Amino acid sequence: MTTTETPATGAPAEPRHGLRMFLIWIVLSLAADLVIWFVWYPHMPPGDMSDAARHQQFDIAVMAVSGAPVVIAVLLYFVYAIVVWRARPGDDSDGPPIYGNTKVQATWIIGTTAIVLWLFVFGTVELVVPAGAGAGEGPSPIWKLAGVQSTSWTPASNDMLQVQVIGQEWTWTYRYPQFGGMESTALYLPVDTPVTFHVTSLDVIHSFWAYQLGVKADANPQVDNVAYVTPKSLGSVTVRCNELCGIWHGAMFNYGHVVSQSAFQSWASGVQSKEQGDGVLAALPPYALTYDPTVIPQLGKNLVTIDGITGAAGYYYPPSNPVTP
Amino acid sequence: MAIEIQPERAEPTGRGPEVPGAPRPWWLRPGPHIGVIGAAVGYILGHLLGNFLSSGYAQNALSDTNDVPIVLGYAFAVIGWLAGVGVFNDLGKLMIGKPLPRHDPAAETGLGRYFRYTLDHKVVGIQYLFGMIGYFLTGGLFAMAIRSELLSPSYHLIGPNQYLMVVGEHGTMMMMMMSSVILGPFGQYFGPLLIGSKRVAYPRLEALGFWLTPAAYVILLSAVLFGGFPTGWTGYMPLATQAKQGMDAYYFAFGLMGISIILAGFNMIVTVINYRAPGMRWSRLPMFVWSMFTVAFLQVLAVPVLVGAAYMGLMDRTFQTAFFTNQLGGSSFLYEDLFWFFGHPEVYILALPGFGVISEVVAVFCRKPLFGYRIAAAGMLGVGILSFFVWQHHLFDSGINPDMRPLFMLTTELISIPTGFIFLVGMGTFWKARIRFSIPMLFALAFYFNFLLGGISGVFLSDVPADTTEHGSFFVMAHFHYTIMGGLIFAFMAGVYYWLPKMTGIKLNETLGRIHFWTMFIFFNSTFMPLFALGLMGMPRRVFEYARNLETLNDWVSISAFCLGGSILIFLINFVMSMLFWREREVGNPWRARSLEWQLPSPPPPENFERVPVVLSGPYDYGVPDALPVADLNPPPGVIGAAYAGTSGVEA
């Protein structure tokens, strides 16, 4: 570690501070890294419920393992210095006038640069390989998840499931275009299926955070923000809004469920036929990547236009308190 | 703008012999009391003008009903306040051709000068010190309210609207006012002293910069009267368009404070370049001045973007422009970009002065030269330059420029290299030192501890996949409190204990100071360390509702936060009692420091140096057996000219 490579000792009587520190550091760092990797890593957030979450968990663990020796080196050095080089009572002398040490400085610069470049390469690979690792990738992602683009979704195929996430103050709605554009307030996902989230908003900026899935994508009005994930195990998911969106931001959460592919199929078709039956599908605006809430297609006109300008910015969803949670 | 039309006043010799006539009594002289009257009159005028202007407007959906009168009211109130304080007096005299009164620093004595628009940078520094402590305490009280609400996982104490108001006021107060917490008091006070100057380059701009801060503070607080603003300190736009009139106060105050910061930075740059004493080469510049110099560039280059964004936001809210409205051709991404293009350098505007203070303190109490002086300066400049290239890391999940994320990941991680220099310098200085554990030194050690954790957690955040979980969660919150509170505020405290004897001739009580340090250090960590865990366990920022299983940890944090507040209270008691009642004198050079300001009596005389000193050696030559004194404070006449000839211009 670079930090322990300190100036060569001067007087021969002096203990070899650098060597001492190096030995203590090796032991402590090794212990810390082993504990982090074998004890902590399996429990680290956000868990391993999806491929994206696994990559994030792996990243956090790798960075903890890379960072712990640095933290230990610096702290150890300061503790050592405080203990060994504190001024004894009555000592009024000055320290040795050391203005610098080219070797130490060069080692430090090379060492920190190497760590930084390693983290950069690692982070880039971990971003590109898992197709954005669950982060929002904008309207036209360049790192795509493999999967068959299809207008319908059937179990046991490799069809990509499309899910649109619509944020508005202060609730989440999910639309499934492959099931007639049906709409649900609960998020259901089939396990082991590549999923594309199209995240958008009707009013202000929200952020879709499916915690256990490791998905986070801002919901911007008039923007389609794409994020990919492949759920890997069954269970429920907490969805929270992660961008301040008004007074009930804290109450803007609901739950999602990862279910088996056949259970998902029957749930989705069930909701679709129910919404077809009671006229909900006909009342919904046609599926689109973004929506303008000032336009109500069923009325065939804009809601309010003043001086040729359609009012916007969420005003037509006047803030009203949902039920106190 | 203060244009220097009497160059002889910059000369050391010209002290006016005459003080014509007796000064007017204090209540007739310009000051805050007249400023308040001016502000009230200005607000009424502006409001009436706004009513007149906007009466014909269609009150459409994009604005609230009376934003125009309120914004114009603020604008005229600021002008009235400045006029009442006396900012425009000299300008007015110049315009009508009357001679300027001679501003004689020696004639400005007594407590009254601290309540006046003054041209003495030391007075401005003291004004900043008291102002900043006041602003900090206000922001801290809001933090106490936040933590009280978070004692329980659903809302129980203050409603959601009030909660957002408190969060917004706390964040904005801390981020916008505290950007001057070191640059204001210590930068203005010690900048000229450390470079051997009798004055700053633009004393009027400097004083104007200070007198804008109370206005910004009051305007920001006035948002409370309108029910606050719901956006937090970032003011993201579609939400801000929706918000009520408190939002106007946010934009106006932030923009106004931005102007104050720009003025302070401009003054600092020119002062450091042009007002260094002979012999004060760039290679002898104290590290604190290097940090001020770098920060000043950040302020001058980054803050105008904020002022522009705030102005455009106000236009959107008042005159129905649509810069940030997606449906009408604007873009909410534009606001995010503008805000963070300012916002990230702002973070280093907060952090770099801390590096400077700590470097000074460490060298003095290690009794050793600063290790790697050049690398310390390079670290500050490197951080300053790189800070302009990282802002997109705040927007990794937003959908802006997603393909550029690896680049911004790289720049963000690169910035840890120059930041690491600061640690290298500190650690090298500790090598075989004679460490004195004075209170400033304790705060410096705590700074390294806190900033280390803050910096390492920043590396976690720079990694895009890991950031997907951490972004916008309490993890980020803990990260920036570790760097700003744990870095900047601890450095500010180090500066207070280190420099207050120089500024006032009075030292703070040692016992209470040590109690303050230990409580602050322990409870700071006990407050913010668990927040890393809370964030990773899925608690977003700025919520008053969280999962019930996080309640124990949140309660722990809240109780620690109250204790942290108590620790600040100990500081306040110590400060007030020491300054007003105990008044333990501390003259001379208690720390045996070499830097230039400690070679002067405490507090320094009105014109700092009787003669412009000639700097003979660097400020950190501790332990050098035959070190020259740092400066010749009383150079024989004629030496200065020769010294100027030898050291004119820039040399390193």
Interface residues (C-beta under 8 A of the other chain):
Chain A: T3 T6 P7 G10 H17 M44 P45 P46 A52 A53 H55 Q56 D59 I60 M63 A64 G67 V70 V71 V74 L75 Y77 F78 A81 I82 W85 R86 A87 D91 S93 D94 G95 P96 P97 I98 Y99 G100 N101 V104 Q105 W108 I109 T112 T113 V116 L119 F120 F122 G123 T124 E126 L127 V128 P130 G132 A133 G134 A135 G136 E137 G138 P139 P141 I142 D203 V204 I205 S207 W209 Y211 G214 V215 K216 A217 D218 N220 P221 Q222 V223 N225 T238 R240 C241 N242 E243 L244 C245 G246 I247 W248 H249 G250 A251 D292 T294 V304 I306 D307 I309 T310 G311 A312 A313 G314 Y315 Y316 P319 P325
Chain B: A58 N60 A61 L62 S154 Y155 P160 N161 Y163 L164 P230 T231 G232 T234 Y236 M237 P238 L239 T241 Q242 T325 N326 Q327 L328 S332 F333 C366 R367 K368 P369 F371 G372 Y373 R374 I375 L395 F396 D397 S398 G399 I400 N401 P402 D403 R405 P406 M409 L410 E413 L414 S416 I417 G420 F421 F423 L424 M427 G428 F430 W431 K432 A433 R434 I435 R436 F437 L445 Y448 F449 L452 L453 I456 V459 F460 S462 D463 V464 P465 A466 D467 T468 T469 H471 G472 S473 L536 M537 G538 P540 R541 R542 V543 F544 E545 Y546 A547 D621 Y622 G623 V624
